[in-house]
Amino acid sequence: MPEILDLFNQRDVLSYVNNRQYPTYLGDSLFPSRKVLSLDVEILEDRYTTPVIAPMSSFDSEAQIGSREADRRYAELGYIKRKIQLKEKDLVALRNPRNPQEQQYLTQLVYNDTDHMVEGVQARVELMRMQLLANGVVLPDDTDSSWKIDYGLPKEHQVTVTKSWDDPSSDPISDIKAWVNTLDIVPTRALTSRKVLQALEENSSIKALFKSLGVIPSDGSLNQIMQSLGLPVIVTYDRKYRAQSATGSYTKERFFPEDKFVMFDDNTLGETLYGPTPEESRLMSGNSNDMMVGNIFATMYEEGHDPVGTWTKAAATSLPTLASPDELFQAQVLLSGSTKSK
């Protein structure tokens, strides 16, 4: 009679996760992933993109000595983990399946649990990236955790509009032009919600632009106007996740706030750093260096005798980085009835 950990040994679970094609998020493209070897990382931030001009010089004279202006930021990766228990009846059935169909069903049940735990970790990483993009600060939702990362964005790049964009008398184009002028780069992309985009298309001043140009109001024609004015192309992001409370109830939340308008250019915004977990460190200390561990560690383990506890768990340490804080602009546009920014 096989042991449960023989059916789902560590090597097989890791291989399954490493070869599984999980859904991707917007943040995966904006903040490419990189694995590091430590929980404490040094991040080099190039805060000044405007070049310092080199002086004219006479021959046979010493060149002006430049100053290195990049900031070094030290941060600790956030620890993320979630687990789920295999029920005792399923545990018995896995060891004594009545037929191949039942064994296949129960085996898939365990791997579905693995998928859900891994996807939960991925969702937390995506939320961290969107918190960085929208607010410049990454916060845990665990009130007992003191972990927090503030990316130090310039205050002049974090604004709230004086008149909501769903107000007919507001002038969003003028707002965006003013914000663009505060940046030393030319922002080419803007991230917001579908609700903000609809408010823009229904705004009186933008409707007048559509009419003067003889175009039908649409996402495409609005972006054509934006490009013609040297303003960023607008992309919406409305993907959601579910959060489970201590009582087991679920609430649905947004990764990116509904009332934010964020601008940046075509350069890579930063990275998603993944580091070692305590689970990975324990595995590697037990002469298991030949196992391949990816960004997220998954495992199945036994714990407890009454009740018998068999758990599937996923864990990661992670942190999004921001290459140039001065190249990001965050605006809150105060739409009526929008989800409160986090």
SVG drawing of the C-alpha trace seen along z (x, -y; Angstrom):
<svg xmlns="http://www.w3.org/2000/svg" viewBox="-22 -75 70 77">
<polyline fill="none" stroke="black" stroke-width="0.4" points="0.0,0.0 1.7,-3.2 2.3,-6.1 0.6,-9.3 4.0,-11.1 5.2,-8.4 2.3,-9.1 3.0,-12.8 6.7,-13.1 8.6,-16.4 10.3,-15.9 7.0,-15.2 5.2,-18.1 8.0,-20.5 8.2,-19.1 4.4,-19.5 4.5,-23.2 7.5,-24.0 6.0,-22.5 2.4,-23.8 1.3,-26.7 -0.5,-29.1 -2.5,-32.1 -0.3,-35.2 -1.0,-38.7 -0.4,-42.2 2.3,-42.6 4.3,-39.7 5.0,-41.8 5.6,-45.1 7.8,-43.6 9.7,-40.6 10.6,-37.9 14.1,-37.2 15.2,-34.8 17.7,-36.0 19.5,-34.1 18.8,-36.2 15.8,-37.7 17.5,-41.0 18.2,-42.7 19.9,-45.9 17.9,-47.7 19.6,-50.3 17.2,-53.1 18.1,-55.6 16.1,-58.6 17.4,-61.1 16.8,-60.4 17.6,-63.9 21.2,-63.9 23.9,-66.0 25.6,-67.9 29.3,-67.5 31.2,-70.8 33.3,-72.0 36.9,-71.6 40.3,-72.7 42.8,-70.1 45.3,-68.7 42.9,-69.6 41.2,-67.3 37.7,-66.2 34.9,-67.1 34.3,-64.4 30.8,-63.2 28.7,-62.1 26.9,-58.8 23.3,-59.8 21.6,-56.4 20.0,-55.5 20.6,-52.3 17.6,-50.9 17.7,-47.9 14.5,-45.9 13.3,-42.5 11.3,-40.2 7.7,-39.6 6.9,-36.1 3.7,-34.7 2.1,-31.3 -1.1,-29.4 -2.1,-25.7 -5.1,-23.4 -5.8,-20.2 -6.6,-16.8 -9.6,-15.4 -9.2,-12.2 -11.7,-10.3 -9.9,-11.4 -6.6,-10.3 -7.9,-6.8 -9.4,-6.6 -6.1,-7.7 -4.3,-4.8 -7.1,-2.3 -8.8,-3.4 -11.7,-1.2 -10.9,-1.5 -8.5,-3.4 -11.2,-6.1 -11.4,-6.9 -7.6,-7.0 -7.4,-9.4 -10.1,-11.6 -8.4,-11.8 -5.0,-12.4 -6.4,-15.3 -8.0,-16.6 -4.6,-16.9 -3.1,-18.6 -6.0,-21.0 -5.3,-21.9 -1.7,-22.5 -2.8,-24.8 -5.1,-26.8 -2.4,-27.4 0.2,-28.4 -2.4,-30.7 -3.1,-32.3 0.6,-33.1 0.7,-34.5 -2.3,-36.7 -0.6,-38.2 2.4,-39.0 0.2,-40.7 -1.5,-42.7 1.9,-43.9 2.8,-45.0 -0.5,-46.9 -0.1,-48.5 3.3,-49.8 1.9,-51.1 -1.2,-52.7 0.1,-54.0 3.9,-53.7 3.6,-51.7 3.2,-47.9 1.2,-46.9 0.1,-43.5 -3.5,-43.0 -2.3,-41.3 -2.6,-43.8 -0.1,-41.8 2.6,-42.3 4.9,-45.3 6.3,-44.6 5.9,-47.6 7.7,-49.0 7.5,-52.7 9.1,-53.4 9.6,-57.1 7.8,-58.6 8.0,-62.3 5.0,-64.0 4.5,-66.1 3.9,-62.8 1.1,-61.8 -2.0,-64.0 -5.7,-64.1 -7.8,-65.9 -9.7,-69.0 -12.7,-68.1 -13.8,-64.5 -13.6,-63.3 -17.3,-62.2 -18.2,-65.9 -19.4,-67.3 -17.5,-70.5 -14.1,-68.8 -11.3,-68.9 -9.4,-65.6 -7.2,-66.4 -5.9,-69.6 -5.3,-67.6 -3.2,-65.0 -1.3,-67.6 -0.3,-69.3 0.8,-66.0 2.9,-65.1 4.7,-68.4 5.9,-67.5 7.8,-64.5 11.3,-64.5 10.2,-61.5 7.4,-61.3 4.9,-58.9 3.6,-56.5 1.3,-54.3 -1.5,-55.0 -3.1,-52.4 -6.6,-52.9 -10.0,-51.2 -12.9,-50.6 -15.0,-53.0 -12.4,-55.8 -12.2,-55.2 -16.0,-55.4 -16.0,-58.6 -13.4,-60.1 -15.5,-59.0 -18.6,-60.6 -16.9,-63.8 -18.3,-66.9 -14.9,-68.3 -13.8,-65.0 -17.2,-64.6 -16.6,-68.0 -13.2,-66.7 -14.9,-63.6 -17.4,-65.8 -14.9,-68.3 -12.8,-65.5 -15.9,-63.7 -15.1,-60.4 -17.3,-58.0 -16.6,-57.9 -14.7,-54.7 -11.6,-53.4 -9.7,-53.4 -10.7,-56.9 -9.9,-58.3 -6.4,-56.8 -6.0,-58.3 -6.7,-61.7 -4.4,-61.0 -1.5,-60.1 -2.2,-63.1 -1.8,-65.3 1.4,-63.6 -0.3,-61.9 -0.1,-58.3 -2.2,-55.5 -4.8,-54.3 -5.0,-50.6 -7.6,-49.3 -7.1,-46.7 -10.1,-45.4 -9.0,-41.9 -10.1,-40.8 -9.2,-38.3 -11.1,-36.9 -10.0,-37.3 -11.0,-34.8 -11.7,-36.0 -10.9,-34.1 -14.6,-33.0 -14.3,-31.5 -16.4,-34.1 -15.2,-35.5 -15.0,-39.1 -14.1,-40.1 -11.5,-42.8 -9.7,-44.6 -5.9,-44.3 -5.8,-47.9 -8.0,-50.6 -11.0,-51.8 -10.2,-55.5 -6.6,-55.6 -4.8,-56.9 -1.1,-56.0 1.4,-57.1 4.7,-55.6 6.9,-55.1 7.9,-52.0 10.9,-51.1 10.7,-48.2 9.3,-49.5 11.2,-47.2 11.5,-43.5 9.6,-41.0 12.2,-39.5 11.7,-36.0 13.9,-34.7 14.4,-31.5 11.7,-30.3 12.2,-28.5 10.7,-25.4 13.2,-25.5 16.1,-26.1 15.1,-23.0 14.8,-20.9 18.2,-22.0 19.9,-21.3 18.8,-17.7 21.0,-16.7 18.3,-17.6 20.3,-20.0 19.4,-18.2 15.8,-19.3 14.7,-22.2 12.8,-24.9 11.2,-27.7 9.8,-31.0 7.1,-29.4 7.7,-26.4 5.0,-23.8 5.0,-20.8 2.8,-18.1 3.5,-17.1 2.0,-15.4 1.5,-17.0 -0.5,-15.9 -2.0,-12.6 -5.4,-13.6 -6.9,-14.6 -4.5,-13.2 -3.2,-16.3 -2.1,-16.0 -1.5,-19.4 -0.7,-20.9 1.1,-24.2 2.6,-26.9 5.0,-29.6 7.2,-32.3 9.2,-35.3 8.8,-38.2 9.0,-41.9 8.4,-44.1 11.1,-46.7 10.9,-50.1 13.8,-51.1 13.1,-54.9 10.6,-56.4 10.7,-59.7 9.3,-58.1 6.0,-57.1 3.0,-59.4 -0.1,-58.5 -3.4,-60.4 -6.6,-59.7 -9.5,-60.9 -12.3,-60.7 -15.1,-59.0 -18.4,-58.9 -19.2,-55.4 -15.7,-54.0 -13.9,-51.4 -11.8,-53.1 -8.1,-53.1 -5.9,-50.8"/>
</svg>
